[in-house]
Amino acid sequence: MKILLVEDSCIERHRIGGYLTDWGFEFFAVESGTEAVKLLEGPEPPEMVLLDWMLPGLDGIDVCRRIRTYGSRETYIYTVMLTAMNRKRDLLVAMEAGADDYLAKPVDPSELRARIMAGKRILDLQQSLRFSATHDFLTNLLNRSEILAAIEREFSRGEREGKPSTVIMADIDHFKCINDSLGHAAGDEVLKEVARRLKSDLRSYDVVGRYGGEEFLIILPGCPITTGVRRAEEIRNLVAQDPILTPFGTISATLSLGVTVTCSARNQSVSDLLLEADISMYAAKKNGRNRVELFSPTAPQTAGFESKPKLRKQKYPDGQSQAANT
């Protein structure tokens, strides 16, 4: 957890900073509200702010109000107001401005540490709840709604920056046979291990999610199609090269992967991209499985569906009904 200490008194900054160092917290300190806002609006804002009320430039109340305008950000910023003003009316003003806690000066180190630990527990709980809401509980990959939101973001960014992004649809081959032969618990273990292998070979800014059942969606930002096909082949090989050990037996798993790329010249939408990836993935199924197929705009739109098995509706963890297939 990163802490920002905002205190205009050099003596107080040194004293409180010493406490934070002794307690093992990562922190940085500034002396004005204006400096604090610059850091808080940066790419990696702190999770907690120890904020003096009386500051040059923007005072603590103004900074606190500014923090609460960041509500749409992914990370919540927990704010503790430090001030010599201790009237009940002052406490109400601070809380109405968005402070989470309030500590009177001179700061008692034991009380300060207790407030920090309480705030950390709240932040940890919030992070856990956010993860649960955005990730698939079995594979720990992004869930369907989040991976679709991610592809929307990357699609928009690619249009702004004029850069392509590769989209890969991957499906575990003969997954029903795995469930039938070793049981659904073994199938769950296969899903978890395939997800782990998928994630292990991606760049920090690549995105992977469980699209539904045994299907995964991978987004490679800034990746042209030639590189995307190569990366898909590497992913296919990574999953296939070693058997998967489960408590119920050892089994091999392979993927059929469909690859497409964003292209402004084709006037695509996100729905078009998903359809293209889906068509090429089913072409991989038709052509023998355990292979990569690239979408071709000149190919018949139904090419990948000629050997598509009859679909059955199945409920997945996000509560949405998806078509299950092998």
Stockholm file with secondary structure:
# STOCKHOLM 1.0

chainA/1-326         MKILLVEDSCIERHRIGGYLTDWGFEFFAVESGTEAVKLLEGPEPPEMVLLDWMLPGLDGIDVCRRIRTYGSRETYIYTVMLTAMNRKRDLLVAMEAGADDYLAKPVDPSELRARIMAGKRILDLQQSLRFSATHDFLTNLLNRSEILAAIEREFSRGEREGKPSTVIMADIDHFKCINDSLGHAAGDEVLKEVARRLKSDLRSYDVVGRYGGEEFLIILPGCPITTGVRRAEEIRNLVAQDPILTPFGTISATLSLGVTVTCSARNQSVSDLLLEADISMYAAKKNGRNRVELFSPTAPQTAGFESKPKLRKQKYPDGQSQAANT
#=GR chainA/1-326 SS CEEEEECSCHHHHHHHHHHHHHTTCEEEEESSHHHHHHHHTSSSCCSEEEEESSCSSSCHHHHHHHHHTTTTSSSCCEEEEEESCCCHHHHHHHHHHTCSEEEESSCCHHHHHHHHHHHHHHHHHHHHHHHHHHBCTTTCSBCHHHHHHHHHHHHHHHHHHTCCEEEEEEEETTHHHHHHHHCHHHHHHHHHHHHHHHHHTSCTTCEEEEEETTEEEEEEETCCHHHHHHHHHHHHHHHHSSCEEETTEEECCCEEEEEEECCGGGTCCHHHHHHHHHHHHHHHHHTTSSSEEECCTTSCTTGGGTTCCCCEEEECTTSCEEEECC
#=GC SS_cons         CEEEEECSCHHHHHHHHHHHHHTTCEEEEESSHHHHHHHHTSSSCCSEEEEESSCSSSCHHHHHHHHHTTTTSSSCCEEEEEESCCCHHHHHHHHHHTCSEEEESSCCHHHHHHHHHHHHHHHHHHHHHHHHHHBCTTTCSBCHHHHHHHHHHHHHHHHHHTCCEEEEEEEETTHHHHHHHHCHHHHHHHHHHHHHHHHHTSCTTCEEEEEETTEEEEEEETCCHHHHHHHHHHHHHHHHSSCEEETTEEECCCEEEEEEECCGGGTCCHHHHHHHHHHHHHHHHHTTSSSEEECCTTSCTTGGGTTCCCCEEEECTTSCEEEECC
//
